[in-house]
């Protein structure tokens, strides 16, 4: 069944409008999918068929996202993430405070911790350093958020899993492709944050007064803390290494993230001598992933509505008629969808489910498309309608005005990653 393009477009616009109006994103996406299919000419039965098709398409992503929850739970609840942060900041010292804070947030996010949680972990350390070194809250926010954005595109987390699945790729392939854009984003973060050291409000004693010092005696050692992320990364990399080196045994094993991430989490917990807490870690990880899984279901529905219409074909014709390079559809879709939903994960899911067919229709390689969509989604995902804006504001003890000052500078960081990926992979075809 092919439904009309305008029905699908109305459904997508309705879903985004309802999200902006603070209706639950899952219901927004589902309602948009239903209205879009019906307006597009589908019958009641046909609409259900489209929705079911959409839900079936995201089940593989759901499995991998749930698997990632186990790893995130272990890293957050065991104290491994905090150990990594404190080690980086301590080793680099006050003279390289901006770099150390950005790098710490990048590393914590890159090993599977959600970016809002990574900022929450590093924020107390950042405020302490900021007060001592006279660094403004705005500079600290940009350092943490920019570092988190850089880590977010090379992390085995929900958005990376979604974009990999959306373009039929291995998770590790996307992580590797996004590495250079992530490094560029880190460099831009440090440059921009340093320019803002004296701009904005200073850190006050009151910002430190209600903080509770971490019981560092119960934190794992650095050697213990790195076991989980290193094991996960090494195992995830075996598949592409096997393909490049033509190692039949490795390619036959197919170490999917569904197996790798929980395995690495369990081994890491045992090494940290926290095996008895695994059940609690799994519960926390599952709780963190629940919202993502539900959004996946909603996004699968709206994505199926769009792909069941003739909108992708018309979009290709429209781009060709405008003489705009077709590769730009990938980063633009990531930027717009993430901006509309103020969420990297939701933006990536909507962009891949809705526009992957059109993007690939321009002859863009799947891996290049994935990298451009993914990096595009971190440009302006920090808008006030999303929870990341408010979580980071609370973590940095900022009011609405103070937090809003960072949006433009964070967009510069995300934009640097997007431009890097677009130039390298969209125009130079390096992958």
N, C-alpha and C positions, 0 to 999 in steps of 0.2 A: 504494500500500500504506500502510495506517495501522497502526502498532504501538501497543501499550498504553503509557499514560503512565508506569506504574510501572517498566516495563523501561527506558525512556529516562532516567528519574530515577535509577535504580540505576546505569546506565552513566555518567551525569554525576558522581554521587557517587563512584563507583569511580575515575574519572579524576582527580578532585581529591585523593582519598585517596592515590593512587599518586604524584602530584606532591609531596604533602606528605612522602611517604616517600622522596623523592629519586630515584625512578625517572625516567628521561629523559622530559621532558614530552610529546614527540611520541609515544613508545610508550604513555605513560599515556593520552593522548587517543584514540589508535587502539584500544587495548585496551578502553577504556571504551565506545567507539562500537560495537565488535563485540559485546561482552557485552550492552550495552543493546539492540541490535537483535535479537539472538537471544532474550533473555529477553522482549522485547516481542512476540514471535510471528513474526518474520521468518525465512524459510528461509535456508539457506547462500547460495543464489543471490540471494535478496532482500537479504540483508545486504550483499553485494558491490555490488549496484545502489545501495543507499543510500550506501555509502562513495564510490563513483564520482561520484554526484550531488553529494556534499559537496565532493569535490576540484574538480569543475568549477566550483562556485559561487565558489571563492576564487581562481581563476586570474587574474581581473582585478586583484585586490588584489596578488597575487604580482608581476605585471608592474610595478605602480606602486611597490611596495616595493623591487624591484631597481633601479628608476630612481632612487629616493631614495638608494640606496647610493652612487651616483656622486657626488651632491652632498655627502653626508656625508664621503666619502673625501677630496674636494678640500678641504673646510673644515677637516678634522682634520689631514691630512698636510702641507698647504701652509703651515701656521702662521697661516692667516687667522683661525681661531677664537681663537687666543692673542692676536693683534693686537687683536681686538675687546675681549677681556677686559682687557688691560693698558691700553688707551686709556680705557675706561670708568672703571676704578679710578683711573688717574692724573688724569683730568679732574675727577672728583668729590672726590678728595682724602680725607685721613684723617678729617676732620670728618664726612663722610658715608660712612664705611667700610662700615657694614652695607648701606645702600642700594646702594652701588657694587658690592659683591660679589654681592648678590642680583640686581641688574639685569644684571650681566655674565653670570651663569649663565643667567638668563632669555633674554638675547639670543642667546647661543651655542646654547642648546637650540632656540630659536625658528627659527634659520636652518638647522636640519636635523641638528645634532649630537646623538647619543644622550645622554640625561641622565646616565648614569654617566660617559661620556667628558667631558661638560661639567664635571662636578664634579672629575674628575681634572685637567682643564686649569686650573681656577680655584683648586683647593686649595692649591698652593704659594704663590700670591699671597695667599690668605686667611690662611694660617699666618704669613706674614711680617707682614701687617697686624695680625693678632691679637696677635702677640708685641710689636709696637711700641706698639699702642694698649691693651694689657691687656684683650683681648676673649677670653672663654672659648671653648674648642673647641665646646661645645654651641651657643653663639650663632652661631658661624661655620658649623657644620653646618646649622642651621636656615636661615640665610641662603642658603647654597648650594643645599640641597635644596628649599627653598620657591621660590627663584627658578627652579630647574630645573623644578619642577612647573608653575609659571606658564607657562614657555616651552614645555613639552611639549604643552600643549593647543592651542597656536597654531602648531605646527611641522608642516612637510610630512614627517612621519616615519611610522613604521609604524603606530602606534596611530591617528593622525589619518586616514591612508589607509584603514585597516580600518573605522573607524566610518563614514566617508563612503561607502565601497562598500557596507557593510552596510545602509545606509538609502537607497541609490540617489541620493547627492548628489555635487556637485562638491567636491573637496578644499578649494578656497578658501572655499566656503560655510561649512564647519565651522570653518575657521580664523577667519573673521570673526565668527561667532556666539560663539566662545569668547573673543573679545578682552576683553570687559568682565569676565567671570569671571577671566580671567588677570590683569587689572589689580588687581582686588580681592584676588586671592591674593598679588600682589606687595606690596600695602599691608599686608596681614595679616602677611606674612613679616617685613617691616621692623619692625612693631610688636612682634611676638612675640620676634624675635631681640634687639631692643634691651632687652627686659625680662630677657633671659637673659645679658646681657653679663658679669655677675659670678657667674653660677650655673654650677657644674660645674668641670671641670679647666681650668687655664690652659695656654696654649701654652708649652712649654719649649724651651730651646736645642737639646735633643736631637731635637726634632721637626723642626728646620731643618737639622740637621747632615748628613743624607744626601741633601739636595736638590741637584740640579745646576742651576746657573743656565742659563736659556735663552739660546741664542745669538741675541739680539734683532737682531743685524746681518743675519741671514738671513731675518728675518720680513718679510712683505710690508707695504707701507704701508697706512694705514687706507683710503685711496682705492681701493687694489687689493683689499683684503680684503672690502669691502662690495659689490663688483660682482656676485659670485655670488648672495648672498641677495636683493639688491635686484632683480636681473633676474628671478630665480625668482618673487618675490612679485608683481612687476608683471605678468608674463605669466600667472600663475595667476589674477590678479584680472580679467583681460580678459573671461573668460567671464561672470561675474556682472554686470560693468559693462555688457556688451553686452545681457544679458537685461533689466536694469533700464531701460537707455536705448533698448531696441528697435533695437539696431544689428545688422542682419541679417548683415553681413559678419563681425563678430566671433563671433556665435553659430554661424555656419556653419564657421568655422575650427576651433572646439572644441579649444583648447589644453589638452590633457590633461596631467596630471602625468607621464605616461609619456614625453612629448616634452620638456616644459618643464624638468624637474629635471636630466637629463643635459646638455641644451643650455646651461643656465645654468652648470653645473659646468665644461663645456669652455671656454666664453667666459671665465669667471673665471680658470681656470688659464692661459689664453693672456695675459690682461691682467697676471697676476702673473709672466709670463715663465717659467712652469713647464710648458709644453706637453709637454716631453720626459718629465715625470714622470707624465703622465696615466695611463699603463698601470699604474704602481704605485698611484696613487690609486684607480683602478677596482678593482684587486685587493683593496686594503684595504676599500673600501666593500662589495664583494661578500662578503668574509669576515664583515664585521660583520652583514650581512643574512641570512646562511645560516641561523642559528638561528631568526630571525623567520619566514623562508619555511617552514621545516620545521614550526614551530608552527602556521602558517597551515594547512598540510595536515592536521595532526592536529585542529585546531579545526574545520576544514570537515567532517571526518568526524563528530565528536560533535555539531556543529550540525545536520547533516542527520538524524542519528538523532532528535534532539529535535523538529525541525520535521516529521519524518515520523510523529510520534506525535500523540496527542490532548492532550498536555500543555499546549500554548499555549492551547487552548480551555478546558481545566479551570482553568488559571491565571487566565484572564479571569473565569470564573465565581466562583472563590474570592475574588478581589479585590473583585468586585462584592458578594458576600455579606457580606464584612467591612466594607463601606462605606468602605474606604480609597480615597482618590483614585487613580485608575488611573495618573496621571502619575508617581506615586512609584515605580512598577515600574521605570522607566528608571534613575534614580540608584541605586536599591537593587541592581539587577542588576549595574551597573558596580562598585559598592562590594564586593559579595560575591564576584564572580568575580575581581576584581583582588586582593582580600585572600587568597582561597584559593590563588591562583597566585603571589602576591607579584610581580606583573608588570603594568604598565599595558597593554602590548601584548596579552599573552595574555588578560588580563581583559576588555579591550574586544572582542577577537575572540570569546571565549566568550559574552559578554553579547549581542553583536549577532547572532551566528549562532543562539543558543539562544532569545532572548527578543524579538527584533525584531518578529516576527509578533504576539506577544501585546501588546507595547507599542503598536504601531500599531492594534491591535484596539480600543483605548480611545479612538480618535480623536485621538491625539497626532500633531502634525505631524512628518514625518520629520526636519526640521532641529532642532526642539525636542528630539525624542527623542535624536538624535545628540549634541547638546550636553550633555544630562543624563547619558547613559551615559558619555560621555567624561570629564566632570568628576568623576563618581562614581568612576571608575577610578583617580583620583590621590589618593583620600582615605587609604587604608591599603595602598598597594602597596609599602611599605618594610619589610615584615616579614622576620624572619630566614631564612625558607625560600627567599628569593629572592637573586639575586646582587647586586642594587643595595645591599642592606643591607651586604654584606661589602666590596664595592668602595668604597663611601663611607667605611666604617670604616677601611680601609687608607689611603685618600687623606688622611684627617684624623688618622691615627695614634691611633686610638681602639680600646680593647678592647671586648669584648662588652657589658660593663656600661655603659660610656660611650656607646657607639653606641645602645643600647636606650633611653637617656634621651630621645633625640630623637624617638622614634616618635609620642608623643602630640602634640608640638608640630607635627610635620610633618602629622599628621592634621588639626590645626586649620587649617593653610594649605589643604590639599586640600578640607576641608569647607567653607571659605569660598567657594571656587570653585563647588563643587557646589550649595550653598545659593543662590548668586547665579543660577546657570543655572536651577535649579528654580523659583525665584520669578519670574524674568523671563520664562522661556519656557514653564514648565509651568503656572503659575497666572495670570500676567498676559498670556500669549499675545502677546508682543511680536514674535515671528517666526512 
